[in-house]
Amino acid sequence: LAQQAYQSLTNWYDLPVVVVDNGSQDAATNAWVRSVGGVLLPDNIGHGPALHRSIQTLTTPYVLTLDSDCVVNRGGWLEQMLAYFHNPQLYAIGWLRWVDRFTGVPLEWHLDSPPPDRFILYVHPAVGLYSRDWYNRLATPFSHHGAPALANMLAAEQQHAQLLAFPVFDYVTHLVAGTRRLYGGHWDGATPHTQHAWCADYHYPIEVCY
């Protein structure tokens, strides 16, 4: 999956790419990561901390996060996303979601009775473009697994950083739970997880956005 994601991105863009092997313990994967100058972690430290480690190695003004279960289908989208950063208040742009500010659970899982005043806007690092200056300024790194940017997004909210939605899935396919599926893990296909299937405004109600 990681090789597929890497190749699909570099087919369209000539960019410095930091590949992080998060403790896979697989010799062939380790060898491939070394061959592309990636980072080998001896143990799995979690999604968020691994992202943070990779961001710390960068000197570029912006960083694109791309999960290993993503496939880039065409170009033209990074240029469009970068153009929005003329706004100095913009922190991140990409897959913008509403998530529970206490658990990180997406809004669509609360469709029967969404708890009031519990949701926060969240640019999901599966596909997101972030200002590295803002990331360092927030001083709240990506952490833990499941919702790795939650604490970071809460800090962004407190400092009035702006977040924007961009139709990344017009350009990128997200193979949800890709590693879990590839290796036979359980995935409940009935779980609502369709990108762009749901959205909400600041005051509700929830509306369908196809």
HUKA-V348225 format. One line per field, one symbol per residue. phi: phi as a letter, one per 40 degrees, with the letter a starting at -180 (. if undefined). psi: psi as a letter, one per 20 degrees, with the letter a starting at -180 (. if undefined). A space follows every 10 residues. Layout:
phi=???
psi=???
This chain:
phi=.ccccccccc cbbcbcbbcb ccgcgbcccd cccccbgcbb ccbcchdcdc ccdcccccbc cbbcbacccb bccacgcccc cccccccccc caaiccbbbc cbbgccdccb ccacccfbbb cacccdaabb ccccdcccfb cdafbgbcbc cccccccccf ccbbcacccc bbcbcdfdcc cdbgccaccc ccacdgcbaa ccbgccbcbc
psi=gghggghhgi hhpnqppopo omkhjpgggg ggghhjkapo phqojqgghg ggghhhiqjq hqpppoqikq pphraihhgg ghhijioiip gqqcnprpqp ihijpqhiik hgmppqkjqq qoopjgoqpq phggghhhkn rqrargmijg hghghgghjk qqqqqpmhji hpponplggg ghkjrppoii pokppjhqrq ahjrrpqpn.
